[in-house]
Structure formats: C-alpha cells, structure tokens
Amino acid sequence: MPVVANDETGEVLAVVQRRADALAGADATTLLAILHPDFRWTSHRGATFDRDTYIRENTVGTLSWKRQTLTGTTVIVAGDTAVVLALVTDEVTRDGQAETFCMPMTQTWVRDGGRWTCLAGHAGPLQERSVAVEARA
C-alpha cells in the first residue's frame, strides 16, 4: 500500500488491511464488525453477496484464504465516504487446489460514528496472470 498522505487516508488503509487480514485468518468476527450491515459484494465471476453470505463463503467451507495483497492503491476520501482502488492479488486454496487471482478491485467505505465500514466492493475482471496451481502439502 502507498505511503499515507493524511490521517483519513491512513485510517482507511488500516481498515482495508484489517479486512484483508481477516480474510486470510478466516476471522468472521472481524469481518462482521467492519462490513456495513447493508454490505454488498460483486465477485469477479459476477456473483453478488450480502454481508452474511460473504462472511460465510469466505470463512467456512472449501475456500481457504492464504493472503490478499493490494498494490497501486488509491484512496479518495470525500466527507464520510472513501473509495479504494487497487490491484489485488488473492492467494487461496479451494478443494485442495492452490489458486492465485489478480484483478482490479474497488471498495466503498463509509464512516459512521467515527469508524469506517465497508459498504460495497467489486473485484474483476481477472488479469492474465491469474493461475491455478496444484496445492503442495
């Protein structure tokens, strides 16, 4: 992530990283706390998720996150709304198969009561360097 330009940008970047870490840690409690009650996500496959479904799909079952890395991150803060634009690299394992996905991602965050929550996001389309790699035990 880029060098912090101001306090607001730094706050947003910190919670963006907290979300990425929560995915990698299958931390449903943290995700519940930082995703807005009206949260919506659109995946690179075009599937849409509400908050509960997104948390369940990313913390339980056959999908296991290893890490999420954001590069080329831009944060635009306008009042109590922040838009985060980045190139994301997701490293996951699904059904024993390691996969790496690279794609542009947009997140919209809103500040309510002094804390930032993610209202919506979209990832995709996949970049050419996204690959499936056989998992190594």
N, C-alpha and C positions, 0 to 999 in steps of 0.2 A: 504494500500500500504506500501511497505517497507521503512525503513529509507533511505534517499537519500545518495548515495555513492559519487556522484560528481555533478558538475554543469550541465553537459549534461544530466545525468540521471534525475536530478531534473526538468529540462526543459521539458523533455519528459513526466515524470509523471504528471506534471502540465497540459499539454495539453491533456493527456489521461483523467484526471479528468474533464477537461473542456468539453470534448466530452460527458462523462457520464452525467454531469450536464445538458448539452444542450438537451440530450435525455429526461431526466426527466422533463425538463422545456418546451418541445416541441418548442425549440428555433431554428427555421430553419435558421435564420440569422447567428448564431454562427456556426452551422453545415456547412453551405455554406463556411464560412471563414476558417474552419480548415480541411475540407475534400479536398484533392487534386482534381483538375479538371478531372483527369483520374481515380479517385477513383472507386474501385470495392469491393463489399462485398458478401460473401457467407454465407447464414444463416445455422442454424442447420438442416433445412429441405432441404438444397441443392439448394435453390433459390439464384440467383445472381442478384445484383442490381448495377446500376451505381449511381453516386452521386445524380442526381436529383430524381431518383426513391427512393433511400434510404431515402433521406430527406422527401419526400412526404409520404412514407409509415410509417415513424416514428414520424411525427408531425401532420398529418391530418387524420381524419377518425376514425375507430372503435378501433384502438390501442392507448392506453394511458399509457405512462411510469410513474411509481412511483419513481423508483430508479434503478441504476445499481451500484453494488459493486464488486470491484476486490480484490481478495486475492491471496497470494502466487505469487505476481507479480515479474517477472524478466524482466529487461531491458538490452538489448545488443545494444550498440552503436558502429557502425563501420563507421567512416567518417561522411558522411551526411545521413546515413541510421540508423534507430533504429527499432529493433524488440521487441515487448512487448508480453510476455507470461503471462497468468494469468488464474485463475479460476474465472469465472464471475457468479454473481447471478443477474438475471434480474427480477424485480418485475413490472408487467404490468397488465393492465385491457384491455380485448378485449370483445366487445359486452356485457359489464356488468359483465363479469366473471374475477375474480382476478386469476392471474397465476404467479407462480414463477418458473423460469428456471435456472438451474445450469449447467454449461458446461465449458470446456476449451475454451480459446479464444486466437487468435494470431492477432496482429495488426502490420502492417509495416508502419513506418513513414519516411518521407524524409524531409531534411532541405534544403530550397531554400530561398535565400535572408535573411538568419538569422532566419527564422521561420519554425516551424515544421508543416507539414500537413500529414494527414493520407492518404496513397496511397491505402492500401488494408487491408482487415481483413477477418477472418473466425471464426465462433463460432460453437462448437459442437464436438462430439455428446453430446446429453443431458445426464446428470447424473441421477441416480435413484431417487434422492431427488427432482427432478422437479415435481411440483404438480399444479393442477388446484383447486382453492378454490372459492366457491361461494362468490361473492362480497357482502360486507355489506354496506348498505347505512348509 
